[in-house]
């Protein structure tokens, strides 16, 4: 019985550490800066998430919310 309890505790610890690693990877997505596109001149480019339009950056990156690549946009 003691051996089974030890195996159960080890299995739970492995599962919890695996779950923790998955959430850590998502949280390690590159964070983007807040960029005021109104201050950009015509022809300047910025990057924006297609799914989360409020995620805007001045460099190619991934969305901090969904992980998608930011789309390059040229200000008109």
PQR file with spaces between the fields and no chain letter, atoms N, CA, C, O and H, PARSE charges and radii, in Angstrom:
ATOM       1  N    UNK     1       0.828   -1.199    0.000 -0.4000 1.5000
ATOM       2  CA   UNK     1       0.000    0.000    0.000 -0.0000 2.0000
ATOM       3  C    UNK     1       0.869    1.257    0.000  0.5500 1.7000
ATOM       4  O    UNK     1       0.571    2.230   -0.692 -0.5500 1.4000
ATOM       5  N    UNK     2       1.941    1.223    0.782 -0.4000 1.5000
ATOM       6  CA   UNK     2       2.826    2.374    0.863 -0.0000 2.0000
ATOM       7  C    UNK     2       3.493    2.642   -0.489  0.5500 1.7000
ATOM       8  O    UNK     2       3.712    3.793   -0.866 -0.5500 1.4000
ATOM       9  H    UNK     2       2.183    0.432    1.344  0.4000 1.0000
ATOM      10  N    UNK     3       3.818    1.548   -1.221 -0.4000 1.5000
ATOM      11  CA   UNK     3       4.455    1.676   -2.532 -0.0000 2.0000
ATOM      12  C    UNK     3       3.484    2.319   -3.526  0.5500 1.7000
ATOM      13  O    UNK     3       3.881    3.165   -4.328 -0.5500 1.4000
ATOM      14  H    UNK     3       3.641    0.613   -0.914  0.4000 1.0000
ATOM      15  N    UNK     4       2.206    1.915   -3.472 -0.4000 1.5000
ATOM      16  CA   UNK     4       1.201    2.486   -4.371 -0.0000 2.0000
ATOM      17  C    UNK     4       0.995    3.975   -4.089  0.5500 1.7000
ATOM      18  O    UNK     4       0.815    4.766   -5.015 -0.5500 1.4000
ATOM      19  H    UNK     4       1.884    1.227   -2.821  0.4000 1.0000
ATOM      20  N    UNK     5       1.020    4.349   -2.830 -0.4000 1.5000
ATOM      21  CA   UNK     5       0.860    5.755   -2.458 -0.0000 2.0000
ATOM      22  C    UNK     5       2.016    6.592   -2.990  0.5500 1.7000
ATOM      23  O    UNK     5       1.822    7.712   -3.462 -0.5500 1.4000
ATOM      24  H    UNK     5       1.166    3.707   -2.077  0.4000 1.0000
ATOM      25  N    UNK     6       3.216    6.034   -2.906 -0.4000 1.5000
ATOM      26  CA   UNK     6       4.392    6.745   -3.411 -0.0000 2.0000
ATOM      27  C    UNK     6       4.304    6.936   -4.916  0.5500 1.7000
ATOM      28  O    UNK     6       4.642    8.004   -5.428 -0.5500 1.4000
ATOM      29  H    UNK     6       3.373    5.124   -2.522  0.4000 1.0000
ATOM      30  N    UNK     7       3.850    5.906   -5.634 -0.4000 1.5000
ATOM      31  CA   UNK     7       3.700    6.008   -7.090 -0.0000 2.0000
ATOM      32  C    UNK     7       2.634    7.036   -7.458  0.5500 1.7000
ATOM      33  O    UNK     7       2.797    7.791   -8.417 -0.5500 1.4000
ATOM      34  H    UNK     7       3.576    5.039   -5.218  0.4000 1.0000
ATOM      35  N    UNK     8       1.553    7.063   -6.699 -0.4000 1.5000
ATOM      36  CA   UNK     8       0.489    8.024   -6.960 -0.0000 2.0000
ATOM      37  C    UNK     8       0.982    9.456   -6.753  0.5500 1.7000
ATOM      38  O    UNK     8       0.688   10.340   -7.557 -0.5500 1.4000
ATOM      39  H    UNK     8       1.421    6.450   -5.920  0.4000 1.0000
ATOM      40  N    UNK     9       1.725    9.676   -5.685 -0.4000 1.5000
ATOM      41  CA   UNK     9       2.273   11.007   -5.413 -0.0000 2.0000
ATOM      42  C    UNK     9       3.240   11.425   -6.525  0.5500 1.7000
ATOM      43  O    UNK     9       3.226   12.577   -6.959 -0.5500 1.4000
ATOM      44  H    UNK     9       1.964    8.958   -5.032  0.4000 1.0000
ATOM      45  N    UNK    10       4.074   10.498   -6.983 -0.4000 1.5000
ATOM      46  CA   UNK    10       5.016   10.812   -8.067 -0.0000 2.0000
ATOM      47  C    UNK    10       4.271   11.133   -9.362  0.5500 1.7000
ATOM      48  O    UNK    10       4.646   12.062  -10.078 -0.5500 1.4000
ATOM      49  H    UNK    10       4.086    9.562   -6.631  0.4000 1.0000
ATOM      50  N    UNK    11       3.215   10.369   -9.670 -0.4000 1.5000
ATOM      51  CA   UNK    11       2.440   10.613  -10.886 -0.0000 2.0000
ATOM      52  C    UNK    11       1.776   11.986  -10.846  0.5500 1.7000
ATOM      53  O    UNK    11       1.766   12.704  -11.847 -0.5500 1.4000
ATOM      54  H    UNK    11       2.910    9.614   -9.089  0.4000 1.0000
ATOM      55  N    UNK    12       1.228   12.347   -9.703 -0.4000 1.5000
ATOM      56  CA   UNK    12       0.591   13.663   -9.563 -0.0000 2.0000
ATOM      57  C    UNK    12       1.625   14.772   -9.703  0.5500 1.7000
ATOM      58  O    UNK    12       1.356   15.790  -10.342 -0.5500 1.4000
ATOM      59  H    UNK    12       1.236   11.764   -8.891  0.4000 1.0000
ATOM      60  N    UNK    13       2.799   14.590   -9.117 -0.4000 1.5000
ATOM      61  CA   UNK    13       3.853   15.605   -9.210 -0.0000 2.0000
ATOM      62  C    UNK    13       4.294   15.793  -10.656  0.5500 1.7000
ATOM      63  O    UNK    13       4.532   16.920  -11.090 -0.5500 1.4000
ATOM      64  H    UNK    13       3.017   13.763   -8.599  0.4000 1.0000
ATOM      65  N    UNK    14       4.403   14.707  -11.398 -0.4000 1.5000
ATOM      66  CA   UNK    14       4.807   14.803  -12.815 -0.0000 2.0000
ATOM      67  C    UNK    14       3.740   15.529  -13.623  0.5500 1.7000
ATOM      68  O    UNK    14       4.056   16.385  -14.450 -0.5500 1.4000
ATOM      69  H    UNK    14       4.210   13.791  -11.046  0.4000 1.0000
ATOM      70  N    UNK    15       2.478   15.188  -13.383 -0.4000 1.5000
ATOM      71  CA   UNK    15       1.387   15.855  -14.102 -0.0000 2.0000
ATOM      72  C    UNK    15       1.351   17.351  -13.803  0.5500 1.7000
ATOM      73  O    UNK    15       1.180   18.166  -14.708 -0.5500 1.4000
ATOM      74  H    UNK    15       2.222   14.493  -12.712  0.4000 1.0000
ATOM      75  N    UNK    16       1.512   17.701  -12.546 -0.4000 1.5000
ATOM      76  CA   UNK    16       1.478   19.118  -12.180 -0.0000 2.0000
ATOM      77  C    UNK    16       2.652   19.880  -12.769  0.5500 1.7000
ATOM      78  O    UNK    16       2.491   21.026  -13.190 -0.5500 1.4000
ATOM      79  H    UNK    16       1.651   17.039  -11.811  0.4000 1.0000
ATOM      80  N    UNK    17       3.818   19.273  -12.808 -0.4000 1.5000
ATOM      81  CA   UNK    17       4.972   19.973  -13.384 -0.0000 2.0000
ATOM      82  C    UNK    17       4.816   20.120  -14.893  0.5500 1.7000
ATOM      83  O    UNK    17       5.247   21.122  -15.463 -0.5500 1.4000
ATOM      84  H    UNK    17       3.948   18.342  -12.466  0.4000 1.0000
ATOM      85  N    UNK    18       4.205   19.134  -15.546 -0.4000 1.5000
ATOM      86  CA   UNK    18       3.966   19.234  -16.986 -0.0000 2.0000
ATOM      87  C    UNK    18       2.958   20.343  -17.277  0.5500 1.7000
ATOM      88  O    UNK    18       3.136   21.115  -18.219 -0.5500 1.4000
ATOM      89  H    UNK    18       3.854   18.319  -15.083  0.4000 1.0000
ATOM      90  N    UNK    19       1.912   20.423  -16.481 -0.4000 1.5000
ATOM      91  CA   UNK    19       0.920   21.482  -16.661 -0.0000 2.0000
ATOM      92  C    UNK    19       1.548   22.849  -16.414  0.5500 1.7000
ATOM      93  O    UNK    19       1.246   23.806  -17.126 -0.5500 1.4000
ATOM      94  H    UNK    19       1.767   19.796  -15.715  0.4000 1.0000
ATOM      95  N    UNK    20       2.403   22.946  -15.430 -0.4000 1.5000
ATOM      96  CA   UNK    20       3.062   24.205  -15.116 -0.0000 2.0000
ATOM      97  C    UNK    20       3.944   24.659  -16.267  0.5500 1.7000
ATOM      98  O    UNK    20       3.986   25.849  -16.576 -0.5500 1.4000
ATOM      99  H    UNK    20       2.648   22.167  -14.852  0.4000 1.0000
ATOM     100  N    UNK    21       4.649   23.733  -16.907 -0.4000 1.5000
ATOM     101  CA   UNK    21       5.505   24.087  -18.039 -0.0000 2.0000
ATOM     102  C    UNK    21       4.690   24.604  -19.213  0.5500 1.7000
ATOM     103  O    UNK    21       5.116   25.537  -19.894 -0.5500 1.4000
ATOM     104  H    UNK    21       4.615   22.765  -16.655  0.4000 1.0000
ATOM     105  N    UNK    22       3.534   24.022  -19.461 -0.4000 1.5000
ATOM     106  CA   UNK    22       2.698   24.463  -20.569 -0.0000 2.0000
ATOM     107  C    UNK    22       2.213   25.887  -20.344  0.5500 1.7000
ATOM     108  O    UNK    22       2.214   26.697  -21.271 -0.5500 1.4000
ATOM     109  H    UNK    22       3.187   23.264  -18.908  0.4000 1.0000
ATOM     110  N    UNK    23       1.798   26.197  -19.122 -0.4000 1.5000
ATOM     111  CA   UNK    23       1.318   27.549  -18.864 -0.0000 2.0000
ATOM     112  C    UNK    23       2.470   28.546  -18.881  0.5500 1.7000
ATOM     113  O    UNK    23       2.278   29.701  -19.260 -0.5500 1.4000
ATOM     114  H    UNK    23       1.797   25.539  -18.369  0.4000 1.0000
ATOM     115  N    UNK    24       3.647   28.123  -18.481 -0.4000 1.5000
ATOM     116  CA   UNK    24       4.805   29.007  -18.502 -0.0000 2.0000
ATOM     117  C    UNK    24       5.160   29.389  -19.925  0.5500 1.7000
ATOM     118  O    UNK    24       5.503   30.541  -20.192 -0.5500 1.4000
ATOM     119  H    UNK    24       3.803   27.185  -18.173  0.4000 1.0000
ATOM     120  N    UNK    25       5.081   28.430  -20.844 -0.4000 1.5000
ATOM     121  CA   UNK    25       5.396   28.715  -22.240 -0.0000 2.0000
ATOM     122  C    UNK    25       4.459   29.764  -22.802  0.5500 1.7000
ATOM     123  O    UNK    25       4.893   30.673  -23.510 -0.5500 1.4000
ATOM     124  H    UNK    25       4.802   27.495  -20.627  0.4000 1.0000
ATOM     125  N    UNK    26       3.168   29.646  -22.491 -0.4000 1.5000
ATOM     126  CA   UNK    26       2.216   30.628  -22.981 -0.0000 2.0000
ATOM     127  C    UNK    26       2.503   32.005  -22.393  0.5500 1.7000
ATOM     128  O    UNK    26       2.402   33.011  -23.094 -0.5500 1.4000
ATOM     129  H    UNK    26       2.815   28.909  -21.916  0.4000 1.0000
ATOM     130  N    UNK    27       2.857   32.057  -21.118 -0.4000 1.5000
ATOM     131  CA   UNK    27       3.139   33.336  -20.478 -0.0000 2.0000
ATOM     132  C    UNK    27       4.457   33.941  -20.938  0.5500 1.7000
ATOM     133  O    UNK    27       4.684   35.137  -20.752 -0.5500 1.4000
ATOM     134  H    UNK    27       2.939   31.239  -20.548  0.4000 1.0000
ATOM     135  N    UNK    28       5.333   33.132  -21.536 -0.4000 1.5000
ATOM     136  CA   UNK    28       6.611   33.629  -22.018 -0.0000 2.0000
ATOM     137  C    UNK    28       6.509   34.216  -23.424  0.5500 1.7000
ATOM     138  O    UNK    28       7.525   34.619  -23.990 -0.5500 1.4000
ATOM     139  H    UNK    28       5.149   32.160  -21.687  0.4000 1.0000
ATOM     140  N    UNK    29       5.302   34.275  -24.002 -0.4000 1.5000
ATOM     141  CA   UNK    29       5.145   34.894  -25.304 -0.0000 2.0000
ATOM     142  C    UNK    29       5.659   36.319  -25.226  0.5500 1.7000
ATOM     143  O    UNK    29       5.470   37.014  -24.228 -0.5500 1.4000
ATOM     144  H    UNK    29       4.477   33.947  -23.541  0.4000 1.0000
ATOM     145  N    UNK    30       6.299   36.730  -26.278 -0.4000 1.5000
ATOM     146  CA   UNK    30       6.895   38.060  -26.278 -0.0000 2.0000
ATOM     147  C    UNK    30       5.816   39.111  -26.020  0.5500 1.7000
ATOM     148  O    UNK    30       4.776   39.115  -26.678 -0.5500 1.4000
ATOM     149  H    UNK    30       6.452   36.165  -27.089  0.4000 1.0000
ATOM     150  N    UNK    31       6.060   39.966  -25.095 -0.4000 1.5000
ATOM     151  CA   UNK    31       5.093   41.019  -24.798 -0.0000 2.0000
ATOM     152  C    UNK    31       5.289   42.152  -25.792  0.5500 1.7000
ATOM     153  O    UNK    31       6.407   42.424  -26.230 -0.5500 1.4000
ATOM     154  H    UNK    31       6.905   39.962  -24.561  0.4000 1.0000
ATOM     155  N    UNK    32       4.231   42.784  -26.130 -0.4000 1.5000
ATOM     156  CA   UNK    32       4.290   43.873  -27.096 -0.0000 2.0000
ATOM     157  C    UNK    32       4.090   45.194  -26.375  0.5500 1.7000
ATOM     158  O    UNK    32       3.471   45.266  -25.313 -0.5500 1.4000
ATOM     159  H    UNK    32       3.323   42.563  -25.774  0.4000 1.0000
ATOM     160  N    UNK    33       4.630   46.229  -26.982 -0.4000 1.5000
ATOM     161  CA   UNK    33       4.490   47.545  -26.374 -0.0000 2.0000
ATOM     162  C    UNK    33       3.211   48.205  -26.869  0.5500 1.7000
ATOM     163  O    UNK    33       2.678   47.846  -27.919 -0.5500 1.4000
ATOM     164  H    UNK    33       5.133   46.171  -27.845  0.4000 1.0000
ATOM     165  N    UNK    34       2.745   49.139  -26.127 -0.4000 1.5000
ATOM     166  CA   UNK    34       1.595   49.917  -26.546 -0.0000 2.0000
ATOM     167  C    UNK    34       2.106   51.015  -27.469  0.5500 1.7000
ATOM     168  O    UNK    34       2.968   51.806  -27.087 -0.5500 1.4000
ATOM     169  H    UNK    34       3.178   49.431  -25.275  0.4000 1.0000
ATOM     170  N    UNK    35       1.585   51.059  -28.653 -0.4000 1.5000
ATOM     171  CA   UNK    35       2.057   52.008  -29.664 -0.0000 2.0000
ATOM     172  C    UNK    35       0.888   52.858  -30.126  0.5500 1.7000
ATOM     173  O    UNK    35      -0.133   52.329  -30.565 -0.5500 1.4000
ATOM     174  H    UNK    35       0.884   50.417  -28.963  0.4000 1.0000
ATOM     175  N    UNK    36       1.030   54.158  -30.032 -0.4000 1.5000
ATOM     176  CA   UNK    36      -0.019   55.068  -30.494 -0.0000 2.0000
ATOM     177  C    UNK    36       0.145   55.260  -31.996  0.5500 1.7000
ATOM     178  O    UNK    36       1.021   56.002  -32.440 -0.5500 1.4000
ATOM     179  H    UNK    36       1.859   54.588  -29.677  0.4000 1.0000
ATOM     180  N    UNK    37      -0.693   54.596  -32.771 -0.4000 1.5000
ATOM     181  CA   UNK    37      -0.578   54.662  -34.236 -0.0000 2.0000
ATOM     182  C    UNK    37      -0.956   56.038  -34.782  0.5500 1.7000
ATOM     183  O    UNK    37      -0.619   56.360  -35.922 -0.5500 1.4000
ATOM     184  H    UNK    37      -1.405   53.993  -32.410  0.4000 1.0000
ATOM     185  N    UNK    38      -1.642   56.843  -33.997 -0.4000 1.5000
ATOM     186  CA   UNK    38      -1.996   58.192  -34.445 -0.0000 2.0000
ATOM     187  C    UNK    38      -0.766   59.078  -34.576  0.5500 1.7000
ATOM     188  O    UNK    38      -0.783   60.048  -35.334 -0.5500 1.4000
ATOM     189  H    UNK    38      -1.915   56.582  -33.071  0.4000 1.0000
ATOM     190  N    UNK    39       0.304   58.756  -33.846 -0.4000 1.5000
ATOM     191  CA   UNK    39       1.522   59.551  -33.900 -0.0000 2.0000
ATOM     192  C    UNK    39       2.463   59.122  -35.022  0.5500 1.7000
ATOM     193  O    UNK    39       3.476   59.776  -35.265 -0.5500 1.4000
ATOM     194  H    UNK    39       0.317   57.968  -33.231  0.4000 1.0000
ATOM     195  N    UNK    40       2.136   58.030  -35.706 -0.4000 1.5000
ATOM     196  CA   UNK    40       2.982   57.559  -36.803 -0.0000 2.0000
ATOM     197  C    UNK    40       2.741   58.397  -38.049  0.5500 1.7000
ATOM     198  O    UNK    40       1.633   58.875  -38.291 -0.5500 1.4000
ATOM     199  H    UNK    40       1.312   57.498  -35.509  0.4000 1.0000
ATOM     200  N    UNK    41       3.786   58.564  -38.826 -0.4000 1.5000
ATOM     201  CA   UNK    41       3.676   59.282  -40.093 -0.0000 2.0000
ATOM     202  C    UNK    41       3.213   58.326  -41.179  0.5500 1.7000
ATOM     203  O    UNK    41       3.366   57.111  -41.054 -0.5500 1.4000
ATOM     204  H    UNK    41       4.686   58.176  -38.630  0.4000 1.0000
ATOM     205  N    UNK    42       2.651   58.874  -42.236 -0.4000 1.5000
ATOM     206  CA   UNK    42       2.227   58.058  -43.366 -0.0000 2.0000
ATOM     207  C    UNK    42       3.430   57.296  -43.920  0.5500 1.7000
ATOM     208  O    UNK    42       4.502   57.872  -44.104 -0.5500 1.4000
ATOM     209  H    UNK    42       2.526   59.861  -42.337  0.4000 1.0000
ATOM     210  N    UNK    43       3.253   56.016  -44.181 -0.4000 1.5000
ATOM     211  CA   UNK    43       4.330   55.179  -44.710 -0.0000 2.0000
ATOM     212  C    UNK    43       5.092   54.407  -43.641  0.5500 1.7000
ATOM     213  O    UNK    43       5.785   53.439  -43.957 -0.5500 1.4000
ATOM     214  H    UNK    43       2.382   55.548  -44.032  0.4000 1.0000
ATOM     215  N    UNK    44       4.974   54.823  -42.364 -0.4000 1.5000
ATOM     216  CA   UNK    44       5.643   54.081  -41.296 -0.0000 2.0000
ATOM     217  C    UNK    44       4.893   52.774  -41.060  0.5500 1.7000
ATOM     218  O    UNK    44       3.684   52.687  -41.271 -0.5500 1.4000
ATOM     219  H    UNK    44       4.412   55.609  -42.108  0.4000 1.0000
ATOM     220  N    UNK    45       5.636   51.761  -40.618 -0.4000 1.5000
ATOM     221  CA   UNK    45       4.972   50.489  -40.388 -0.0000 2.0000
ATOM     222  C    UNK    45       4.916   50.117  -38.917  0.5500 1.7000
ATOM     223  O    UNK    45       5.732   50.552  -38.104 -0.5500 1.4000
ATOM     224  H    UNK    45       6.618   51.832  -40.446  0.4000 1.0000
ATOM     225  N    UNK    46       3.931   49.303  -38.612 -0.4000 1.5000
ATOM     226  CA   UNK    46       3.767   48.761  -37.267 -0.0000 2.0000
ATOM     227  C    UNK    46       3.207   47.360  -37.419  0.5500 1.7000
ATOM     228  O    UNK    46       2.853   46.949  -38.525 -0.5500 1.4000
ATOM     229  H    UNK    46       3.269   48.950  -39.272  0.4000 1.0000
ATOM     230  N    UNK    47       3.124   46.634  -36.338 -0.4000 1.5000
ATOM     231  CA   UNK    47       2.654   45.259  -36.352 -0.0000 2.0000
ATOM     232  C    UNK    47       1.466   45.128  -35.418  0.5500 1.7000
ATOM     233  O    UNK    47       1.468   45.654  -34.305 -0.5500 1.4000
ATOM     234  H    UNK    47       3.412   46.968  -35.440  0.4000 1.0000
ATOM     235  N    UNK    48       0.438   44.408  -35.896 -0.4000 1.5000
ATOM     236  CA   UNK    48      -0.793   44.288  -35.125 -0.0000 2.0000
ATOM     237  C    UNK    48      -1.315   42.854  -35.227  0.5500 1.7000
ATOM     238  O    UNK    48      -1.154   42.203  -36.259 -0.5500 1.4000
ATOM     239  H    UNK    48       0.436   43.981  -36.800  0.4000 1.0000
ATOM     240  N    UNK    49      -1.932   42.372  -34.164 -0.4000 1.5000
ATOM     241  CA   UNK    49      -2.515   41.035  -34.155 -0.0000 2.0000
ATOM     242  C    UNK    49      -3.852   41.062  -34.891  0.5500 1.7000
ATOM     243  O    UNK    49      -4.665   41.966  -34.695 -0.5500 1.4000
ATOM     244  H    UNK    49      -2.063   42.901  -33.325  0.4000 1.0000
ATOM     245  N    UNK    50      -4.066   40.064  -35.735 -0.4000 1.5000
ATOM     246  CA   UNK    50      -5.336   39.983  -36.461 -0.0000 2.0000
ATOM     247  C    UNK    50      -6.495   39.631  -35.531  0.5500 1.7000
ATOM     248  O    UNK    50      -7.626   40.060  -35.763 -0.5500 1.4000
ATOM     249  H    UNK    50      -3.406   39.329  -35.894  0.4000 1.0000
ATOM     250  N    UNK    51      -6.225   38.859  -34.489 -0.4000 1.5000
ATOM     251  CA   UNK    51      -7.285   38.423  -33.573 -0.0000 2.0000
ATOM     252  C    UNK    51      -7.520   39.416  -32.430  0.5500 1.7000
ATOM     253  O    UNK    51      -8.649   39.572  -31.965 -0.5500 1.4000
ATOM     254  H    UNK    51      -5.306   38.511  -34.300  0.4000 1.0000
ATOM     255  N    UNK    52      -6.471   40.075  -31.986 -0.4000 1.5000
ATOM     256  CA   UNK    52      -6.552   41.019  -30.867 -0.0000 2.0000
ATOM     257  C    UNK    52      -6.019   42.369  -31.336  0.5500 1.7000
ATOM     258  O    UNK    52      -4.834   42.663  -31.183 -0.5500 1.4000
ATOM     259  H    UNK    52      -5.554   39.948  -32.364  0.4000 1.0000
ATOM     260  N    UNK    53      -6.892   43.177  -31.902 -0.4000 1.5000
ATOM     261  CA   UNK    53      -6.483   44.434  -32.534 -0.0000 2.0000
ATOM     262  C    UNK    53      -5.839   45.421  -31.566  0.5500 1.7000
ATOM     263  O    UNK    53      -5.174   46.362  -31.999 -0.5500 1.4000
ATOM     264  H    UNK    53      -7.855   42.938  -32.027  0.4000 1.0000
ATOM     265  N    UNK    54      -6.024   45.222  -30.271 -0.4000 1.5000
ATOM     266  CA   UNK    54      -5.421   46.133  -29.307 -0.0000 2.0000
ATOM     267  C    UNK    54      -3.955   45.799  -29.040  0.5500 1.7000
ATOM     268  O    UNK    54      -3.279   46.542  -28.329 -0.5500 1.4000
ATOM     269  H    UNK    54      -6.564   44.457  -29.919  0.4000 1.0000
ATOM     270  N    UNK    55      -3.451   44.695  -29.597 -0.4000 1.5000
ATOM     271  CA   UNK    55      -2.042   44.328  -29.446 -0.0000 2.0000
ATOM     272  C    UNK    55      -1.288   44.881  -30.651  0.5500 1.7000
ATOM     273  O    UNK    55      -1.422   44.386  -31.771 -0.5500 1.4000
ATOM     274  H    UNK    55      -4.001   44.091  -30.174  0.4000 1.0000
ATOM     275  N    UNK    56      -0.493   45.918  -30.395 -0.4000 1.5000
ATOM     276  CA   UNK    56       0.235   46.631  -31.458 -0.0000 2.0000
ATOM     277  C    UNK    56       1.686   46.780  -31.022  0.5500 1.7000
ATOM     278  O    UNK    56       1.967   47.038  -29.851 -0.5500 1.4000
ATOM     279  H    UNK    56      -0.384   46.320  -29.485  0.4000 1.0000
ATOM     280  N    UNK    57       2.604   46.618  -31.966 -0.4000 1.5000
ATOM     281  CA   UNK    57       4.021   46.721  -31.646 -0.0000 2.0000
ATOM     282  C    UNK    57       4.753   47.442  -32.768  0.5500 1.7000
ATOM     283  O    UNK    57       4.240   47.584  -33.878 -0.5500 1.4000
ATOM     284  H    UNK    57       2.376   46.409  -32.917  0.4000 1.0000
ATOM     285  N    UNK    58       5.959   47.891  -32.457 -0.4000 1.5000
ATOM     286  CA   UNK    58       6.780   48.528  -33.482 -0.0000 2.0000
ATOM     287  C    UNK    58       7.780   47.538  -34.090  0.5500 1.7000
ATOM     288  O    UNK    58       8.632   47.930  -34.887 -0.5500 1.4000
ATOM     289  H    UNK    58       6.376   47.776  -31.555  0.4000 1.0000
ATOM     290  N    UNK    59       7.677   46.249  -33.712 -0.4000 1.5000
ATOM     291  CA   UNK    59       8.568   45.224  -34.259 -0.0000 2.0000
ATOM     292  C    UNK    59       7.801   43.933  -34.490  0.5500 1.7000
ATOM     293  O    UNK    59       6.770   43.688  -33.862 -0.5500 1.4000
ATOM     294  H    UNK    59       6.984   45.931  -33.065  0.4000 1.0000
ATOM     295  N    UNK    60       8.315   43.108  -35.401 -0.4000 1.5000
ATOM     296  CA   UNK    60       7.708   41.808  -35.674 -0.0000 2.0000
ATOM     297  C    UNK    60       7.829   40.968  -34.407  0.5500 1.7000
ATOM     298  O    UNK    60       8.905   40.873  -33.817 -0.5500 1.4000
ATOM     299  H    UNK    60       9.152   43.307  -35.911  0.4000 1.0000
ATOM     300  N    UNK    61       6.733   40.366  -33.997 -0.4000 1.5000
ATOM     301  CA   UNK    61       6.703   39.649  -32.738 -0.0000 2.0000
ATOM     302  C    UNK    61       5.516   38.701  -32.759  0.5500 1.7000
ATOM     303  O    UNK    61       4.898   38.507  -33.806 -0.5500 1.4000
ATOM     304  H    UNK    61       5.858   40.443  -34.476  0.4000 1.0000
ATOM     305  N    UNK    62       5.194   38.118  -31.635 -0.4000 1.5000
ATOM     306  CA   UNK    62       3.988   37.317  -31.497 -0.0000 2.0000
ATOM     307  C    UNK    62       3.069   37.997  -30.495  0.5500 1.7000
ATOM     308  O    UNK    62       3.515   38.725  -29.609 -0.5500 1.4000
ATOM     309  H    UNK    62       5.696   38.276  -30.784  0.4000 1.0000
ATOM     310  N    UNK    63       1.787   37.747  -30.655 -0.4000 1.5000
ATOM     311  CA   UNK    63       0.784   38.339  -29.774 -0.0000 2.0000
ATOM     312  C    UNK    63       0.922   37.756  -28.367  0.5500 1.7000
ATOM     313  O    UNK    63       1.027   36.541  -28.196 -0.5500 1.4000
ATOM     314  H    UNK    63       1.424   37.156  -31.375  0.4000 1.0000
ATOM     315  N    UNK    64       0.922   38.618  -27.383 -0.4000 1.5000
ATOM     316  CA   UNK    64       1.031   38.188  -25.992 -0.0000 2.0000
ATOM     317  C    UNK    64      -0.255   37.508  -25.518  0.5500 1.7000
ATOM     318  O    UNK    64      -0.238   36.780  -24.525 -0.5500 1.4000
ATOM     319  H    UNK    64       0.837   39.605  -27.522  0.4000 1.0000
ATOM     320  N    UNK    65      -1.354   37.735  -26.208 -0.4000 1.5000
ATOM     321  CA   UNK    65      -2.632   37.138  -25.795 -0.0000 2.0000
ATOM     322  C    UNK    65      -2.875   35.777  -26.446  0.5500 1.7000
ATOM     323  O    UNK    65      -3.226   34.816  -25.762 -0.5500 1.4000
ATOM     324  H    UNK    65      -1.368   38.326  -27.015  0.4000 1.0000
ATOM     325  N    UNK    66      -2.686   35.693  -27.781 -0.4000 1.5000
ATOM     326  CA   UNK    66      -3.047   34.454  -28.476 -0.0000 2.0000
ATOM     327  C    UNK    66      -1.860   33.708  -29.068  0.5500 1.7000
ATOM     328  O    UNK    66      -1.991   32.546  -29.450 -0.5500 1.4000
ATOM     329  H    UNK    66      -2.401   36.474  -28.336  0.4000 1.0000
ATOM     330  N    UNK    67      -0.701   34.360  -29.150 -0.4000 1.5000
ATOM     331  CA   UNK    67       0.493   33.693  -29.664 -0.0000 2.0000
ATOM     332  C    UNK    67       0.658   33.754  -31.170  0.5500 1.7000
ATOM     333  O    UNK    67       1.655   33.262  -31.699 -0.5500 1.4000
ATOM     334  H    UNK    67      -0.595   35.305  -28.840  0.4000 1.0000
ATOM     335  N    UNK    68      -0.293   34.343  -31.869 -0.4000 1.5000
ATOM     336  CA   UNK    68      -0.176   34.453  -33.333 -0.0000 2.0000
ATOM     337  C    UNK    68       0.893   35.478  -33.699  0.5500 1.7000
ATOM     338  O    UNK    68       1.202   36.376  -32.916 -0.5500 1.4000
ATOM     339  H    UNK    68      -1.103   34.742  -31.440  0.4000 1.0000
ATOM     340  N    UNK    69       1.455   35.331  -34.903 -0.4000 1.5000
ATOM     341  CA   UNK    69       2.400   36.320  -35.401 -0.0000 2.0000
ATOM     342  C    UNK    69       1.660   37.626  -35.677  0.5500 1.7000
ATOM     343  O    UNK    69       0.528   37.628  -36.161 -0.5500 1.4000
ATOM     344  H    UNK    69       1.204   34.601  -35.539  0.4000 1.0000
ATOM     345  N    UNK    70       2.322   38.733  -35.360 -0.4000 1.5000
ATOM     346  CA   UNK    70       1.719   40.031  -35.648 -0.0000 2.0000
ATOM     347  C    UNK    70       1.854   40.325  -37.135  0.5500 1.7000
ATOM     348  O    UNK    70       2.858   39.984  -37.760 -0.5500 1.4000
ATOM     349  H    UNK    70       3.241   38.733  -34.967  0.4000 1.0000
ATOM     350  N    UNK    71       0.840   40.956  -37.683 -0.4000 1.5000
ATOM     351  CA   UNK    71       0.790   41.276  -39.110 -0.0000 2.0000
ATOM     352  C    UNK    71       1.417   42.655  -39.342  0.5500 1.7000
ATOM     353  O    UNK    71       1.160   43.605  -38.602 -0.5500 1.4000
ATOM     354  H    UNK    71       0.025   41.233  -37.175  0.4000 1.0000
ATOM     355  N    UNK    72       2.244   42.739  -40.388 -0.4000 1.5000
ATOM     356  CA   UNK    72       2.874   44.016  -40.738 -0.0000 2.0000
ATOM     357  C    UNK    72       1.840   44.921  -41.412  0.5500 1.7000
ATOM     358  O    UNK    72       1.150   44.502  -42.341 -0.5500 1.4000
ATOM     359  H    UNK    72       2.453   41.967  -40.989  0.4000 1.0000
ATOM     360  N    UNK    73       1.740   46.160  -40.938 -0.4000 1.5000
ATOM     361  CA   UNK    73       0.810   47.135  -41.469 -0.0000 2.0000
ATOM     362  C    UNK    73       1.550   48.439  -41.721  0.5500 1.7000
ATOM     363  O    UNK    73       2.321   48.903  -40.881 -0.5500 1.4000
ATOM     364  H    UNK    73       2.301   46.501  -40.183  0.4000 1.0000
ATOM     365  N    UNK    74       1.305   49.026  -42.895 -0.4000 1.5000
ATOM     366  CA   UNK    74       1.891   50.328  -43.229 -0.0000 2.0000
ATOM     367  C    UNK    74       0.813   51.389  -43.060  0.5500 1.7000
ATOM     368  O    UNK    74      -0.281   51.276  -43.615 -0.5500 1.4000
ATOM     369  H    UNK    74       0.678   48.649  -43.578  0.4000 1.0000
ATOM     370  N    UNK    75       1.143   52.439  -42.272 -0.4000 1.5000
ATOM     371  CA   UNK    75       0.176   53.516  -42.028 -0.0000 2.0000
ATOM     372  C    UNK    75      -0.081   54.264  -43.328  0.5500 1.7000
ATOM     373  O    UNK    75       0.844   54.597  -44.070 -0.5500 1.4000
ATOM     374  H    UNK    75       2.031   52.530  -41.822  0.4000 1.0000
ATOM     375  N    UNK    76      -1.335   54.515  -43.580 -0.4000 1.5000
ATOM     376  CA   UNK    76      -1.724   55.226  -44.807 -0.0000 2.0000
ATOM     377  C    UNK    76      -1.829   56.701  -44.550  0.5500 1.7000
ATOM     378  O    UNK    76      -2.146   57.466  -45.461 -0.5500 1.4000
ATOM     379  H    UNK    76      -2.086   54.244  -42.977  0.4000 1.0000
